Amino acid sequence: MLGVKNETMHGADLISPDYIAHARQQFLGENELDHFVDYCSRPLRKSIRVNTLKISVDEFIDKFRQIGLSLESIPWCPQGFWIDYQKISLHDAGTVDPILEQVISLGKMLEHLQGLFYIQEASSMLPPMALLNQSSATGGLTILDLAAAPGSKTTQLAALVSNKGLILANEKSASRVKSLHSNLVRCGITNTCISQFDGNKLKDRLANYFDYVLLDAPCGGEGTIRKDPNALKNWSLEKVHEISHLQKELILTAYNCLKPGGRLVYSTCTLSREENHQVGQFLLDNTDAKIDPLDGLFSGADKSATAEGFLHVLPQTYDSEGFFVAAFNKPLNSASQLTNLRQDSPFCTPAKNLSRRIYQYYLEHFRIDLTLLDNTMAQRDKEIWLFPQAFEEISSRVRLNRSGMKLADIYPNKIRSSHEFVVSYGTSCQSAKLNLSLSDAEEYLKGRNISITNHGRLSDGEIVLMANGFPIGLGSLAKGKIKNLLPRSRVVDNAKF
């Protein structure tokens, strides 16, 4: 297999003997041990998910074919693909194809920087599909992602609901909130608010509030050995019991945040029953939750379905990470009462004359009608933001770290648009837009200014910069030179396409 080390790991040497005994007792049949150890020793296949907020699946497949890559569909996610390295043809035998060099570092590809795809392990795509598999609605839904960082499932959920409704992405760790926000911006997510709380602190403030709740719980990570060789080396049952206690607290919180008639999905990337089946049973024993079986979630789901209707994915089942997914419904007649907690918001509705000024600027300069967007405009000092419709209610209940999308900073004589506006809505702009050559795109992403000789009828001022037909950022055009307005956090020093 190209793109990964050719030598395989010696699985038995990397797995604690205690874990082997534990696995045989819990979930490995008489003849499954060698198969399990063999797959734990294999390199994990690279997989990606197409971000349909920016590009269709068919368009994306055509793009990858043009650069010589082959994609294999992931059965449970229509937007998900394994990259088939076996089908990459090298230009000359014995040499490394430049395309292959790029793909080994998927995160450096221009298409990744533009948010056209998300690098996501295949099994990790299961929980969002399980959560929304019965929903045909996209507008007005409220969704909680209780442990959201780094954002793979949050961005997947946002794409599944077409950036409509509201998603609250909660993350306890301050350092992980930064990566969460970065991924939301890159993928053009505009319907999501971020909060930074210990998940259990949301239990009362958001009781009975959400239509859907996803709890991808902190776990022992037993299923991740294919990318983390040390995942099972120092395994202990004591640690399993310790984290299981936290998971049981979190699943009760998640269920409490669910409104009657709502749906909860619980998932982990671990395999022990203590962190999976027993956590699900704990929820059933302590609430009125009902299991929603997942054996029909996709063709082949029955291969990993448990007697209860959970999915217990072993590495060898689909040649993926090990994973666990369970779905629960909250009965319509479940006791329900919204809490009456309120707090002040630092945001206000812009004055009518300011709103008119903003709408007019974007309509005249970029030819985009902001009044058609499914967002609420709000102001804080000189900042103008676009928030999901349900923002006011959610912000009155919890302190939010980041919400929706910053549109612009307002000055007496000018409006300065944000990077978020460009990556989210740049494709929809009909003017003040320029498609850069790949060499100029490299220079721009390195944080450098650009000189251009042929800019047609473009007027001086803000300009949406594109590469291969998709936005990469904002510039300011004056006298044939483009001033680089890329945020420092988005600069890619070694950009090379």
Residue pairs with C-beta under 8 A, 6 or more apart in sequence:
1 43
1 85
1 86
2 85
2 86
2 88
2 100
3 46
3 83
3 85
3 100
3 103
3 104
4 43
4 46
4 85
5 43
8 41
8 42
8 43
9 40
9 41
9 229
10 41
11 37
11 38
11 40
11 41
11 225
12 20
12 37
14 40
14 41
14 225
14 229
14 230
14 232
14 233
15 37
15 40
15 225
15 232
15 233
15 235
16 232
16 233
16 234
16 235
16 236
18 235
18 236
18 237
19 222
19 232
19 235
20 33
22 235
22 237
22 272
23 33
23 36
23 271
24 33
26 271
26 272
26 273
27 271
27 273
27 312
27 314
28 36
32 314
32 316
35 316
36 314
36 315
36 316
38 316
39 226
39 314
39 315
39 316
39 319
40 225
40 226
40 232
40 315
42 226
42 315
42 319
43 226
44 121
44 226
44 227
44 320
44 321
45 82
45 83
45 122
45 319
45 320
46 82
46 83
46 85
46 103
46 106
46 119
47 74
47 80
47 81
47 82
47 83
47 119
47 120
47 121
47 122
47 125
47 320
48 80
48 81
48 83
48 106
48 117
48 118
48 119
48 120
49 77
49 79
49 80
49 81
49 117
49 118
49 120
49 125
49 152
49 156
50 56
50 57
50 60
50 79
50 80
50 81
50 116
50 117
51 79
51 115
51 116
51 117
51 118
51 155
51 159
51 187
51 188
52 79
52 159
53 115
53 158
53 159
53 162
53 163
53 187
53 188
53 189
54 114
54 115
54 116
54 187
54 188
54 427
54 470
55 63
55 116
55 470
57 78
57 79
60 116
60 117
61 71
63 111
63 116
64 70
64 71
67 99
68 88
68 89
68 97
68 99
69 83
69 84
69 87
69 88
69 99
69 103
70 83
70 84
70 87
70 88
71 81
71 82
71 83
71 84
72 81
72 82
72 83
72 84
73 80
73 81
74 80
74 81
74 82
74 122
74 125
75 298
75 299
75 300
75 318
76 125
76 126
76 129
76 297
76 298
76 301
77 122
77 125
77 126
77 129
79 125
79 156
79 159
80 120
80 122
80 125
82 122
83 103
83 106
85 100
85 103
88 97
88 99
88 100
88 103
89 97
90 96
90 97
90 100
91 97
102 108
102 109
102 497
103 109
106 112
106 119
107 119
108 492
108 494
108 495
108 496
109 497
110 438
110 441
110 467
110 468
110 472
110 497
111 117
111 468
111 470
112 119
113 186
113 445
113 472
113 492
113 495
114 186
114 423
114 467
114 470
114 471
114 472
115 186
115 187
115 188
115 423
116 470
118 152
118 155
118 156
118 183
118 187
120 152
120 156
121 227
121 320
121 321
122 318
122 320
122 321
123 223
123 269
123 313
123 318
123 320
123 321
123 322
123 323
124 152
124 153
124 269
124 321
124 323
125 156
126 267
126 297
126 311
126 313
126 323
126 325
127 153
127 214
127 216
127 265
127 267
127 325
128 153
128 156
128 157
128 160
128 214
129 160
129 297
129 298
130 265
130 267
130 294
130 297
130 311
130 325
130 327
131 143
131 157
131 212
131 214
131 263
131 265
131 327
132 157
132 160
132 161
132 212
133 297
134 263
135 141
135 212
137 161
138 161
138 162
138 164
138 165
139 161
139 164
139 165
139 374
140 164
140 165
140 389
140 390
141 161
141 164
141 165
141 166
141 211
141 212
142 165
142 166
142 168
142 209
142 210
142 211
142 212
142 390
142 394
143 157
143 161
143 165
143 166
143 167
143 168
143 210
143 211
143 212
143 213
143 214
144 167
144 168
144 170
144 202
144 206
144 209
144 210
144 212
144 213
144 214
144 254
144 257
145 153
145 154
145 157
145 167
145 168
145 169
145 170
145 214
145 216
146 170
146 199
146 202
146 213
146 214
146 215
146 216
146 250
146 253
146 254
146 257
147 170
147 171
147 172
147 199
147 215
147 216
147 217
147 218
147 250
148 154
148 169
148 170
148 171
148 180
148 194
149 171
149 173
149 176
149 177
149 179
149 180
150 176
150 179
150 180
150 183
151 169
151 179
151 180
151 182
151 183
151 184
151 187
152 183
153 214
153 216
154 167
154 169
154 180
154 183
154 184
154 189
154 192
155 183
155 184
155 187
155 189
157 167
157 214
158 167
158 184
158 187
158 189
158 191
158 192
159 187
161 167
161 191
163 188
163 189
163 190
163 191
163 374
164 191
164 374
165 191
165 388
165 389
165 390
166 191
166 192
166 193
166 388
166 389
166 390
166 391
166 394
167 189
167 191
167 192
167 193
167 388
168 192
168 193
168 194
168 195
168 206
168 210
168 394
168 398
169 180
169 184
169 192
169 193
169 194
169 195
170 194
170 195
170 196
170 197
170 199
170 202
171 177
171 180
171 194
171 195
171 196
172 196
172 197
172 198
172 199
173 196
174 196
177 194
177 196
177 401
177 402
180 194
181 194
181 401
181 402
182 489
184 192
184 194
185 419
185 420
185 423
186 423
188 423
188 424
188 425
189 424
190 375
190 386
190 388
190 404
190 405
190 424
191 388
191 404
192 388
192 403
192 404
193 387
193 388
193 391
193 394
193 395
193 400
193 402
193 403
193 404
194 400
194 401
194 402
194 403
195 202
195 398
195 399
195 400
195 401
196 401
197 398
199 215
199 250
199 253
199 254
200 249
200 250
200 253
202 253
202 257
202 398
203 252
203 253
203 256
203 257
204 339
204 341
205 339
205 341
205 397
205 398
206 257
206 339
206 397
206 398
207 256
207 257
207 337
207 338
207 339
208 256
208 257
208 258
208 259
208 260
208 336
208 337
208 338
209 257
209 259
209 338
209 394
209 397
210 257
210 258
210 259
210 262
211 259
211 261
211 262
211 263
212 258
212 262
212 263
212 264
212 265
213 254
213 255
213 257
213 258
213 262
213 263
213 264
213 265
214 264
214 265
214 267
215 250
215 251
215 254
215 264
215 265
215 266
215 267
216 267
216 268
217 246
217 247
217 250
217 251
217 266
217 267
217 268
217 275
217 279
218 243
218 246
218 247
218 250
219 243
219 247
219 268
219 269
219 270
219 275
220 235
220 239
220 240
220 243
220 268
220 270
220 272
220 275
221 228
221 231
221 269
221 270
222 231
222 232
222 235
222 269
222 270
222 271
222 272
222 322
223 231
223 268
223 269
223 270
223 271
223 313
223 315
223 321
223 322
223 323
223 324
224 231
224 269
224 321
224 322
225 231
225 232
225 315
225 322
226 315
226 321
227 321
237 274
240 272
240 274
240 275
241 274
243 275
244 274
244 275
244 278
244 279
247 268
247 275
247 279
248 279
248 282
248 283
251 264
251 266
251 279
251 280
251 282
251 283
252 283
252 286
252 287
254 264
254 266
255 264
255 283
255 287
255 289
255 328
255 330
258 264
258 330
259 330
259 336
260 330
260 331
260 332
260 333
260 334
260 336
261 329
261 330
261 331
261 332
262 329
262 330
263 292
263 327
263 328
263 329
263 330
264 289
264 327
264 328
264 329
264 330
265 325
265 326
265 327
265 328
266 279
266 280
266 283
266 325
266 326
266 327
266 328
267 323
267 324
267 325
267 326
268 275
268 276
268 323
268 324
269 321
269 322
269 323
269 324
270 276
270 322
270 324
271 312
271 314
271 322
271 324
275 324
276 310
276 312
276 324
276 326
277 306
277 308
277 310
277 312
280 291
280 308
280 310
280 326
280 328
283 289
283 328
284 291
284 328
288 330
288 331
288 334
289 328
289 329
289 330
290 328
290 329
290 330
290 331
291 308
291 309
291 310
291 326
291 327
291 328
292 309
292 327
292 328
292 329
293 305
293 308
293 309
293 327
294 301
294 305
294 309
294 310
294 311
294 325
294 326
294 327
295 301
295 302
295 305
295 309
295 311
296 302
297 311
300 318
301 311
303 317
303 318
304 311
304 312
304 313
304 314
304 317
304 318
305 311
305 312
306 312
308 326
309 326
309 327
310 324
310 325
310 326
311 323
311 324
311 325
311 326
312 324
313 320
313 321
313 322
313 323
313 324
313 325
314 322
315 321
315 322
339 397
341 396
341 397
342 396
342 397
343 395
343 396
343 397
343 399
345 392
345 395
345 396
346 380
347 378
347 379
347 380
347 385
347 387
347 395
348 378
348 379
348 380
349 377
349 378
349 379
350 358
350 377
350 378
350 379
350 384
354 379
354 410
355 377
357 415
358 370
358 377
358 384
358 407
358 408
358 410
358 415
359 369
359 370
359 371
361 415
362 368
362 369
362 370
363 369
363 370
365 431
365 432
365 461
365 462
366 429
366 430
366 431
366 432
366 433
366 462
366 464
367 429
367 430
367 431
367 432
368 425
368 428
368 429
368 430
370 377
370 386
370 407
373 386
373 425
374 389
375 386
375 387
375 388
375 389
375 404
375 405
376 386
376 387
376 388
376 389
376 391
376 392
377 384
377 385
377 386
377 387
377 407
378 384
378 385
378 386
378 387
378 391
379 385
379 410
382 409
382 410
382 411
383 406
383 408
383 409
383 410
384 406
384 407
384 408
384 409
384 410
385 403
385 404
385 405
385 406
385 407
386 404
386 405
386 407
387 403
387 404
388 403
388 404
391 403
391 404
394 400
395 403
405 418
405 420
405 421
405 424
406 418
406 420
406 421
407 417
407 418
407 420
407 421
408 415
408 416
408 417
408 418
408 421
409 415
409 416
409 418
416 462
417 462
417 474
418 474
419 473
419 474
419 485
419 486
419 487
419 490
421 474
422 464
422 465
422 471
422 473
422 474
423 471
423 472
423 473
426 433
426 464
426 466
426 470
426 471
427 470
427 471
429 464
432 458
432 459
432 461
432 462
432 463
432 464
433 463
433 464
433 466
434 452
434 455
434 458
434 463
434 464
434 465
434 466
434 475
434 477
434 482
435 466
435 467
435 468
435 469
436 444
436 450
436 465
436 466
436 467
436 472
438 467
438 468
438 497
440 450
440 452
441 465
441 467
441 472
441 495
441 497
442 495
442 496
442 497
443 450
444 450
444 465
444 472
444 473
444 475
444 482
444 484
444 486
445 472
445 473
445 486
445 490
445 491
445 492
445 495
446 491
446 492
446 493
446 495
447 484
447 486
447 488
447 491
447 493
448 484
449 481
449 482
449 483
449 484
450 475
450 481
450 482
450 484
451 480
451 481
451 482
452 480
452 481
452 482
453 480
455 477
455 480
458 477
459 477
460 477
460 478
460 479
461 476
461 477
462 474
462 475
462 476
462 477
462 485
463 474
463 475
463 476
463 477
463 482
464 471
464 474
465 471
465 472
465 473
465 474
465 475
465 482
466 472
467 497
473 484
473 485
473 486
473 490
474 485
474 486
475 482
475 483
475 484
475 485
476 482
476 483
476 485
477 483
